Amino acid sequence: MAVMTTPADTIFAVASGPPPAAIAVMRLSGPLALVAAQTLAGELPPLRTAGLRALRDPVTGRLLDTSLVLCFAGPASATGEDCAELHLHGGRAVVAAVAAVLGAIPGLRAGEPGEFTRRALHNGRIDVAQAEGLGDLLMAQTEAQRRAAIAAVDGLVGRAVAAWSARLLTASALVEAGLDFSDEDDVNPESAGHEAVLLRDLARDMRTVVMAPPVERLHDGIRLVLAGPPNSGKSTLLNSLCGREAAIVSDIAGTTRDRIDVPVVRRGIAYLLTDTAGLAPHTDDSIEAIGIARAREALATADIVLWLGDAPAPRDDALWLFPRSDVRPCSAPASRLAVSAATGAGMDTLWTAIESRAADLLPREDELALNARQRALCEAGLAEIEQALTADDPVLRGEHLRLARAALDRVTGVTDTEAMLDALFGRFCIGK
């Protein structure tokens, strides 16, 4: 990625979260970062060495705070620019006072959301896939989300795409050599078909990743729908699964008339549990009819269905339960799992079955997972490779491979639009 050649403002912002806090890290980045830090702290400590300094207002000389100061020279810094960090006491007044003094220095301004990370991207310190991973890391709420985000930040996506691009470039070079030197005696005639072997292997490897579970699964959660006839114990089971009284429970059939969504995190995995209206075969109640229609919609889009009815489930892949096993004899077939939300019997077994199903729907910890943008670009590149494999004209084959390389370049942001970057960094917080 090309380094920015136009001069940038020096920016500052708290990079450690909003005060109050024990420590507030005020980050500065840009051509005047070290000069600004020296203006407040006097003599700076050696690069990459923390030093305790008294920060003073350069105009009045009044003491602002006593702070640890760290300095980094570009391009070997987080943003690729000169950077400084002022580790302040984290009170609101302290942070506000230091920010006011920095803002009064000519050439300095407050940073925008995601601006530090955007500068790191423009200066080649990270690629777009790593920036997306950092955004996911900031939003991570479960352990699985954190692991996937860390892998992206660590460059897992970028390394995989770079390896694909290198293989694609080799195949492209063979195609071009065939075009440019086809009449030369020293061109190996076997090389004419060698690129096809390379491309088939590459397409196979890319297809495996593209067809794997998407990273969005970790953020959206597994959609777990409880369904069955009226008064079959769905709401009681929902409350037991989520560990709180999320749904109203009564002996009156049809108590639940609309879908109830409850987010749950268990063992680092996010689930969205949905209680639904009882699926009565017929109703004259217009409100109940709407609830039943919404229940059927939830059934159709569920990742996992818990079916509580005695009749076979409407989906072959549903987990068929025998609920309330504590109050009625369990004459269920072996295909049904006996559970009791009241006594807890069978609940651990039920969660084991749910987690087994969920494992097949989620990206595995040791596998590459793409987000929607990355997948769309990889699919586009894969389509071009497949067209190149069927193209008889070597010129056309070379053009398909060029378009495939362009699609892969966009995954890591080697070539991309400012509009996409605006959308990406718009979800970052100040200080990142």
VMD Tcl script that draws the C-alpha trace (Angstrom):
set ca {
  {0.00 0.00 0.00}
  {1.42 3.39 -0.97}
  {2.42 5.79 1.80}
  {0.57 9.09 1.91}
  {2.66 11.86 0.36}
  {0.45 14.82 1.24}
  {1.09 16.49 4.63}
  {-1.50 15.69 7.31}
  {-2.66 17.59 10.35}
  {-1.41 16.46 13.70}
  {-4.32 14.94 15.58}
  {-4.92 14.08 19.23}
  {-7.55 12.13 21.14}
  {-8.00 9.94 24.19}
  {-7.22 6.40 23.00}
  {-8.12 4.55 26.20}
  {-11.85 5.14 26.48}
  {-13.85 8.03 27.91}
  {-13.01 9.38 31.39}
  {-13.28 9.05 34.30}
  {-10.75 6.25 34.58}
  {-7.56 5.48 36.46}
  {-5.45 6.39 33.40}
  {-6.32 8.27 30.22}
  {-3.94 7.83 27.28}
  {-3.87 10.97 25.13}
  {-2.47 9.97 21.74}
  {-0.92 12.41 19.27}
  {-0.05 11.52 15.67}
  {1.35 13.60 12.85}
  {4.32 15.77 11.92}
  {4.00 17.97 15.03}
  {3.30 15.17 17.54}
  {6.74 15.21 19.14}
  {6.98 19.00 19.02}
  {3.60 19.30 20.76}
  {4.59 16.77 23.42}
  {7.83 18.69 24.01}
  {5.86 21.93 24.30}
  {3.94 20.50 27.27}
  {6.55 18.19 28.82}
  {9.87 19.92 28.15}
  {12.71 17.48 27.49}
  {11.28 14.28 26.04}
  {12.42 10.79 27.11}
  {14.29 8.63 24.58}
  {12.14 7.05 21.88}
  {10.10 4.03 23.04}
  {11.04 4.72 26.67}
  {8.53 5.94 29.24}
  {9.51 8.99 31.22}
  {7.73 10.83 34.03}
  {7.19 14.47 33.13}
  {5.33 17.50 34.47}
  {2.94 18.78 31.80}
  {2.53 22.54 31.78}
  {0.48 25.06 29.82}
  {3.07 26.72 27.54}
  {1.27 30.07 27.80}
  {0.64 30.36 31.56}
  {3.16 27.86 32.88}
  {0.54 26.30 35.18}
  {0.83 22.59 35.96}
  {-1.69 20.48 34.07}
  {-0.74 17.00 35.29}
  {2.19 14.72 36.03}
  {2.27 12.13 33.28}
  {4.19 9.28 31.74}
  {5.32 10.31 28.25}
  {6.12 7.89 25.40}
  {7.39 8.89 21.96}
  {7.58 6.94 18.69}
  {9.21 8.07 15.45}
  {7.51 7.24 12.17}
  {7.28 5.09 10.20}
  {7.88 2.57 13.02}
  {4.78 3.59 14.95}
  {1.16 2.54 15.21}
  {0.07 5.02 12.53}
  {3.28 5.20 10.51}
  {3.72 8.83 11.63}
  {5.50 10.45 14.55}
  {3.43 9.63 17.63}
  {3.38 10.57 21.29}
  {1.35 9.28 24.21}
  {0.59 11.20 27.38}
  {-0.54 8.81 30.13}
  {-2.65 11.17 32.21}
  {-4.60 10.77 35.40}
  {-8.02 9.82 34.07}
  {-10.27 12.50 35.56}
  {-12.51 14.47 33.20}
  {-11.03 17.82 34.25}
  {-7.44 16.68 33.66}
  {-8.27 15.31 30.20}
  {-10.23 18.43 29.28}
  {-7.41 20.74 30.39}
  {-4.74 18.89 28.40}
  {-7.02 18.69 25.34}
  {-7.68 22.43 25.51}
  {-3.96 23.23 25.58}
  {-3.23 20.84 22.69}
  {-6.09 22.29 20.66}
  {-4.61 25.78 21.03}
  {-1.29 24.75 19.44}
  {-1.25 25.74 15.73}
  {-1.41 22.70 13.44}
  {-3.11 20.43 15.99}
  {-6.75 19.35 16.02}
  {-8.93 16.73 17.69}
  {-9.04 13.39 15.88}
  {-12.15 12.04 14.18}
  {-13.62 8.56 14.78}
  {-11.25 5.94 13.37}
  {-8.72 8.51 12.17}
  {-5.69 6.93 13.86}
  {-6.51 3.56 12.30}
  {-7.21 5.17 8.94}
  {-3.77 6.78 8.98}
  {-2.23 3.41 9.82}
  {-4.01 2.00 6.75}
  {-2.92 4.80 4.42}
  {0.66 4.55 5.67}
  {0.84 0.80 5.08}
  {0.95 -0.27 8.74}
  {-2.19 -2.39 8.32}
  {-4.47 -3.47 5.46}
  {-8.23 -3.08 5.14}
  {-8.92 -6.59 6.44}
  {-6.90 -5.82 9.58}
  {-8.79 -2.54 10.01}
  {-12.08 -4.43 9.75}
  {-10.79 -6.87 12.34}
  {-9.94 -4.01 14.69}
  {-13.46 -2.64 14.27}
  {-14.86 -6.08 15.11}
  {-12.54 -6.30 18.12}
  {-13.86 -3.01 19.47}
  {-17.42 -4.36 19.14}
  {-16.68 -7.91 20.38}
  {-19.01 -9.11 23.14}
  {-18.22 -12.83 23.20}
  {-15.03 -14.88 23.33}
  {-15.68 -16.31 19.86}
  {-16.05 -12.81 18.43}
  {-12.82 -11.74 20.13}
  {-10.87 -14.72 18.74}
  {-12.07 -14.10 15.19}
  {-11.31 -10.38 15.42}
  {-7.83 -11.00 16.82}
  {-7.11 -13.37 13.93}
  {-8.11 -10.65 11.45}
  {-6.07 -7.99 13.26}
  {-3.12 -10.39 13.23}
  {-3.34 -10.47 9.43}
  {-4.82 -13.95 8.85}
  {-7.07 -12.72 6.01}
  {-4.33 -10.64 4.44}
  {-1.82 -13.49 4.45}
  {-4.29 -15.90 2.87}
  {-5.26 -13.42 0.14}
  {-1.60 -12.57 -0.52}
  {-0.84 -16.26 -1.00}
  {-3.77 -16.62 -3.40}
  {-2.65 -13.52 -5.30}
  {0.89 -14.91 -5.62}
  {-0.42 -18.18 -7.10}
  {-2.71 -16.23 -9.40}
  {0.18 -14.07 -10.54}
  {2.22 -17.17 -11.38}
  {-0.60 -18.52 -13.53}
  {-1.01 -15.11 -15.18}
  {2.69 -15.01 -15.98}
  {2.44 -18.40 -17.70}
  {-0.49 -17.17 -19.79}
  {1.39 -14.00 -20.76}
  {4.51 -16.00 -21.59}
  {2.44 -18.16 -23.90}
  {1.14 -15.05 -25.64}
  {4.45 -13.24 -25.95}
  {6.78 -16.14 -26.77}
  {4.57 -18.78 -28.36}
  {6.73 -18.76 -31.49}
  {10.01 -19.09 -29.60}
  {11.76 -22.46 -29.55}
  {12.82 -22.18 -25.89}
  {9.24 -21.98 -24.55}
  {8.24 -25.28 -22.98}
  {5.03 -26.45 -24.71}
  {3.93 -28.15 -21.50}
  {3.68 -24.75 -19.78}
  {0.64 -23.96 -21.93}
  {-1.50 -26.23 -19.77}
  {0.37 -25.83 -16.50}
  {-1.55 -22.70 -15.56}
  {-4.78 -24.70 -15.73}
  {-3.48 -27.04 -13.01}
  {-2.49 -24.06 -10.87}
  {-5.85 -22.38 -11.37}
  {-7.88 -25.51 -10.57}
  {-5.97 -25.97 -7.32}
  {-6.38 -22.30 -6.46}
  {-10.10 -22.35 -7.23}
  {-10.53 -25.39 -4.99}
  {-8.77 -23.73 -2.07}
  {-10.66 -20.45 -2.47}
  {-14.00 -22.25 -2.79}
  {-13.39 -24.03 0.52}
  {-12.94 -20.70 2.32}
  {-15.80 -18.94 0.54}
  {-18.22 -21.73 1.44}
  {-17.16 -21.83 5.11}
  {-19.40 -20.21 7.77}
  {-19.14 -16.39 7.65}
  {-17.70 -14.28 10.44}
  {-21.09 -12.50 10.74}
  {-22.43 -15.69 12.35}
  {-20.37 -14.82 15.42}
  {-21.91 -11.35 15.68}
  {-25.51 -12.10 14.72}
  {-25.66 -15.17 16.94}
  {-27.25 -18.57 16.35}
  {-31.01 -18.16 15.77}
  {-32.60 -20.72 18.12}
  {-36.40 -20.95 17.75}
  {-38.74 -22.73 20.18}
  {-41.88 -23.93 18.41}
  {-44.81 -26.24 18.98}
  {-48.56 -26.29 19.63}
  {-50.20 -23.98 22.20}
  {-49.42 -24.67 25.87}
  {-46.60 -27.11 25.07}
  {-44.12 -25.47 27.46}
  {-42.19 -23.24 25.08}
  {-42.11 -20.16 27.32}
  {-41.13 -22.20 30.40}
  {-38.28 -23.76 28.45}
  {-37.18 -20.38 27.10}
  {-36.95 -18.99 30.64}
  {-34.89 -21.99 31.72}
  {-32.53 -21.67 28.75}
  {-31.89 -17.96 29.29}
  {-31.85 -18.16 33.09}
  {-34.47 -15.50 33.75}
  {-38.19 -14.77 33.43}
  {-38.08 -13.42 29.90}
  {-41.52 -14.75 28.83}
  {-44.86 -14.86 30.63}
  {-45.83 -18.37 31.69}
  {-49.40 -19.49 32.45}
  {-51.67 -22.51 32.10}
  {-53.81 -20.63 29.59}
  {-53.19 -21.82 26.05}
  {-52.10 -19.04 23.71}
  {-50.44 -16.84 26.36}
  {-47.61 -16.09 23.93}
  {-49.14 -14.34 20.93}
  {-46.05 -12.76 19.42}
  {-42.41 -13.77 19.03}
  {-40.09 -12.91 21.93}
  {-36.38 -12.59 21.16}
  {-33.86 -13.04 23.99}
  {-30.07 -12.78 23.42}
  {-28.00 -15.30 25.38}
  {-24.25 -15.91 25.55}
  {-23.12 -19.37 26.61}
  {-19.52 -20.62 26.57}
  {-18.44 -17.70 24.42}
  {-21.14 -18.23 21.75}
  {-23.98 -15.77 21.09}
  {-27.51 -17.12 20.63}
  {-30.78 -15.40 19.86}
  {-33.53 -17.43 21.52}
  {-37.02 -16.90 20.07}
  {-40.27 -17.92 21.78}
  {-43.17 -18.19 19.35}
  {-46.96 -18.36 19.42}
  {-48.45 -21.84 19.55}
  {-49.07 -23.34 16.12}
  {-52.79 -24.03 16.38}
  {-54.27 -25.82 13.33}
  {-57.06 -23.25 13.08}
  {-58.04 -19.98 14.77}
  {-60.75 -17.36 14.35}
  {-58.72 -14.85 16.40}
  {-57.10 -12.39 14.00}
  {-54.37 -11.45 16.51}
  {-53.53 -15.10 17.16}
  {-53.41 -15.68 13.41}
  {-50.76 -12.95 13.07}
  {-48.74 -14.57 15.87}
  {-48.93 -17.96 14.15}
  {-47.79 -16.42 10.85}
  {-44.81 -14.85 12.60}
  {-44.04 -18.16 14.29}
  {-43.91 -19.88 10.90}
  {-41.60 -17.14 9.60}
  {-39.28 -17.69 12.57}
  {-39.34 -21.45 11.91}
  {-38.34 -20.90 8.29}
  {-35.33 -18.70 9.13}
  {-34.13 -20.50 12.27}
  {-30.66 -21.97 12.47}
  {-31.79 -24.47 15.11}
  {-35.40 -25.41 15.94}
  {-36.50 -26.87 19.27}
  {-39.79 -28.63 18.54}
  {-42.03 -29.29 21.56}
  {-45.00 -30.91 19.84}
  {-46.02 -34.58 19.96}
  {-46.51 -34.65 16.20}
  {-43.34 -34.78 14.09}
  {-41.62 -31.43 13.56}
  {-42.28 -29.38 10.40}
  {-38.50 -29.36 9.78}
  {-36.51 -32.56 9.48}
  {-33.47 -30.97 11.13}
  {-35.32 -29.86 14.29}
  {-34.37 -31.08 17.74}
  {-37.52 -32.97 18.78}
  {-38.12 -32.58 22.51}
  {-40.34 -34.33 25.03}
  {-41.06 -31.40 27.40}
  {-42.42 -31.54 30.97}
  {-40.99 -34.99 31.46}
  {-41.45 -34.51 35.22}
  {-45.26 -34.35 35.03}
  {-46.11 -36.92 32.37}
  {-44.72 -40.34 31.57}
  {-41.99 -40.28 28.97}
  {-43.23 -42.55 26.20}
  {-41.29 -40.63 23.61}
  {-39.45 -42.39 20.81}
  {-35.69 -42.47 20.94}
  {-35.57 -39.55 18.51}
  {-37.04 -37.23 21.17}
  {-35.05 -35.70 24.00}
  {-36.85 -35.69 27.37}
  {-36.41 -32.42 29.27}
  {-37.93 -30.72 32.27}
  {-37.50 -27.00 32.67}
  {-38.95 -27.29 36.20}
  {-36.46 -29.84 37.55}
  {-33.60 -29.25 35.11}
  {-33.65 -32.88 33.97}
  {-32.20 -33.21 30.47}
  {-31.21 -29.53 30.20}
  {-27.47 -30.21 30.11}
  {-28.05 -32.83 27.41}
  {-30.17 -30.33 25.48}
  {-27.45 -27.68 25.62}
  {-24.91 -30.26 24.45}
  {-27.10 -31.02 21.44}
  {-27.57 -27.31 20.72}
  {-23.84 -26.61 20.95}
  {-23.09 -29.54 18.65}
  {-25.42 -28.08 16.02}
  {-24.00 -24.58 16.55}
  {-20.43 -25.79 16.03}
  {-21.31 -26.73 12.43}
  {-22.74 -23.26 11.79}
  {-19.89 -21.16 13.19}
  {-16.38 -20.49 11.89}
  {-13.87 -22.78 13.56}
  {-11.17 -21.19 15.65}
  {-8.35 -22.46 13.42}
  {-10.07 -21.63 10.10}
  {-10.15 -18.50 7.99}
  {-13.51 -16.70 8.21}
  {-14.50 -13.91 5.79}
  {-16.96 -11.10 6.31}
  {-19.61 -10.24 3.73}
  {-17.45 -7.70 1.86}
  {-14.44 -9.99 1.74}
  {-16.55 -12.96 0.65}
  {-18.20 -11.01 -2.17}
  {-14.80 -9.99 -3.55}
  {-13.38 -13.51 -3.23}
  {-16.45 -14.91 -4.96}
  {-15.95 -12.40 -7.77}
  {-12.30 -13.41 -8.09}
  {-13.25 -17.09 -8.02}
  {-15.81 -16.56 -10.78}
  {-13.15 -14.93 -12.97}
  {-10.76 -17.83 -12.36}
  {-13.45 -20.34 -13.33}
  {-14.15 -18.36 -16.51}
  {-10.45 -18.31 -17.29}
  {-10.38 -22.11 -17.02}
  {-13.07 -22.43 -19.69}
  {-11.75 -19.71 -22.02}
  {-10.15 -20.97 -25.23}
  {-8.68 -17.62 -26.22}
  {-5.47 -16.97 -24.23}
  {-6.06 -13.21 -24.45}
  {-9.47 -13.60 -22.86}
  {-8.00 -15.98 -20.28}
  {-5.42 -13.38 -19.32}
  {-8.10 -10.72 -18.94}
  {-10.14 -12.93 -16.59}
  {-7.05 -13.47 -14.47}
  {-6.37 -9.73 -14.36}
  {-9.91 -9.13 -13.09}
  {-9.44 -11.89 -10.52}
  {-6.27 -10.23 -9.23}
  {-8.08 -6.89 -9.00}
  {-10.85 -8.45 -6.92}
  {-8.35 -9.98 -4.48}
  {-6.45 -6.69 -4.25}
  {-9.63 -5.03 -3.02}
  {-9.97 -7.49 -0.13}
  {-6.94 -5.98 1.57}
  {-7.45 -2.50 0.15}
  {-4.58 -2.36 -2.28}
  {-7.06 -0.62 -4.57}
  {-10.35 0.60 -3.17}
  {-12.62 3.60 -2.90}
  {-12.72 6.35 -0.30}
  {-16.47 5.75 0.11}
  {-15.84 2.22 1.38}
  {-13.20 3.51 3.79}
  {-15.57 6.22 5.04}
  {-18.17 3.57 5.82}
  {-15.61 1.34 7.53}
  {-14.07 3.94 9.82}
  {-17.38 5.63 10.55}
  {-18.15 2.92 13.11}
  {-14.89 3.44 15.02}
  {-14.71 5.41 18.24}
  {-12.69 8.58 18.87}
  {-9.10 7.64 19.71}
  {-8.95 4.73 17.27}
}
mol new
graphics top color blue
foreach p $ca { graphics top sphere $p radius 0.5 }
foreach p [lrange $ca 0 end-1] q [lrange $ca 1 end] { graphics top cylinder $p $q radius 0.2 }
display resetview
